[in-house]
């Protein structure tokens, strides 16, 4: 049955559910905005600073939101919120589905299937825009899951602004389908490789929701 997924503790601020790993970016921004607002009545400089800092703090809260999801039934579900950028047959028979995540999307990624994390590998690289073909050489984290469909590979790719990928679970962890497994800070991309024989049920340009959109067909 579909279920609401909770996992490792997350950061929070004023009752807003935030992604785990948000604090180093969010807290200084919110503190600066609060200080500027507190001083704005006595200082024109603080009043002028309060507007952009408050807007930035609001933007950070929106970016780092981490809503609960009712997990969809299906063999493979989307690991990311975003738009399907490409669907590409691979030489080994697999099919790569690339999902582009803009700064407006939720950036918490979820496990596409239930299984065991067999590998979490960080690979250094560049930071070109995630929609660019050269982004395949960007900073990334390569995941492998041992699942009922065999080995499933998923890659978190940093973009031009996203300079940090934060894995939530280590190698050897058993995860449920739809469980939160990591965060990419700011615009980025997530690739998932469907095994040979598994048909894709999304199309280029389609919006996806992590844990909700099914990406394979029976």
N, C-alpha and C positions, 0 to 999 in steps of 0.2 A: 504494500500500500504506500502511497505517497506519504512523505513524512517531512516535518520541519527539522532542519539540520542545525545542531549546535555543536561546537567543537571547542578548540582552545580558547581561553579567556581573551576578550577583546578589550581595547581601550574604550573609554566612554567619556562624554562631556555633556553636562546638562541634560542627561537622559537620552542623548542621541547615540544610537548604536554606531560605533566606529570600527574600522578595520584594525585588527591587531597590527602593531608596528607604526601606527599613525602618530603617536605622541611626539617623537623627535622633531617632526615637521609642524604639527598642529599646535602644540602647547606654546611655543615661543610666539607664534603668530597671534593666537588668541590673547596671550598676556599683553602683547604690544598694543593690540586694539583696545583692550580693557583699560590699560593705563592711559592711552590717548583720550578715550572717552571720559575718564575720570578727571582729567586735567583740562578738558576742552572748555569748560566754563570760565577758567581763569587765564587761559592762554590761547591766543589766536593761532600760534604755531601748532599747538596740540590739537586744536579744533580742525585745522587744515589736514593734519596727519591722521585724524580719527576716521575720516571718510575712506581713504584708500586702504588703511589697515583693517577696518571693519569689513570692507568688501572682500579683501583677501582672506580674512578669517572665515567669512561665510562661504567663500569658494572652497576653502580647504575642508570645511565641514561637509560640504556637498560631495567633494571628491572622495573623501575617506569614509563615506557612509557604507554600512555593511548590513543591508536588510536581511531579515529572515526570508527563507524561500520554502515553498511547498515543492518538494523534489518530485519531478515527473518520472513515471514508470517508463522503462525502455532500456535497451541494451547499452546504448551510448548517448549521453547527454552532453550538452555544450559545457565546456569548462570555463567559458568567459562570456561576459556581456559585450556586445559589439555588433559588427557587421561582417558577414562572410566576404572576405576579400578575394579569395581564390579557392578553387577545387582542382587539385592536380594529381593525376595518376603518377605513381612513383615506379621506378625501375624494378623494384622487388615485388610488385603486385599490390602494394598498399596504396591508399588514397590520402593525400594530405589536404586537410581543411584548415585554411588560415583565417583567423578571426581578428579583425582590426579593432582595437579599443581606443576610442577618443578620450580626451580628458573629461568628457561629460559622463562616461560610463562608470559603473561600479567596477573597481579594479581588484576585487578579491576573486581569485580563481578557485574552482571547485573540481573535485575528482570526477572524471567522466564515467568511470565504472567503479564498482566495488573491487577491492583487491589488495595486494601487498605492494608497497613501494619498494622496488628492487634496486633503484638507483636514483640519486639526485646529484647531478653534476653541474657545477658552475663553470662556464666557459667565458673567459674575458673576450672583449671585442669592442667594436665601435659603437656609435650612437647616432646613426643616420635615421631619418624619419621611418617609422615602422611600416608605412605604406610603400616604401621604396624597395625595389628588388634587392639592393645591396644590404638591406636590413638583416638578411640571413647570416651576415657576418657580425651582427651586433652582439653586445653583451647578452648572455642568455643562460637559462637554467634548463637542462634537459632531464626530464622525468621518464622513468620506465615503471610500469605497473604490471604485475602478474595477475591476470584476470581470467574469467571464464572464457574469454575470447583469445587467450594467450597474451603475449607481450603487447602492451599498448604504450606508444611513445607520445609524449606531450612536451612541447617546448614553450617556455615563457621567454619572450624576446623584448629587451628594453628598446625604447624609442629615442628620439632626439632629446626629449626632456627627462624621460624616466631613466634615472641613473642608478636605481637600486631595485633588485628583485629580492623579496623576503620570503623564503620557503618557511612554511609553518610546521611541517612534519619531516622527520629524518628517514633515511633508508631503513627498511625493516618494519615500518609502521603499516598496520592494517587499516585501511580507510573504507568508509562507506561511500556509496555513490552519492555525489552531491556534497560531500564534506569539504569544508574549506581547507585548502592546502597551501595557499600562498598569496602574496600581494605583489603587484607591479606598480610602482609609484609613477603616476602620470601616463601620458599616451604610450601605447605599446601594442604588442601582438601576441596571440597564442595560437600555435599550430598543434593539431592533433592528427595522428596517422591512423586511419582505419585499416584493419587487417584485410588481406586479400579475401574477396568473397562477400565483404560487408558493403552494402550499397548505401550511398549517401542520400539523405532525404532533406537536404537544404540546398539552396542555390545562391549563386553570387549575388550580393546586394541585400540578402535577407538579414534582418536583425535577429540576434540571438540573445538569450537570457541564461546566464550560468545556472545550472541545476534545473532549468525549466524546459528549454528547447531541446527536443530530441534531434540528433543529427544523423541517425542511421534509419534504415528501412527494414522491416521484417522480410 
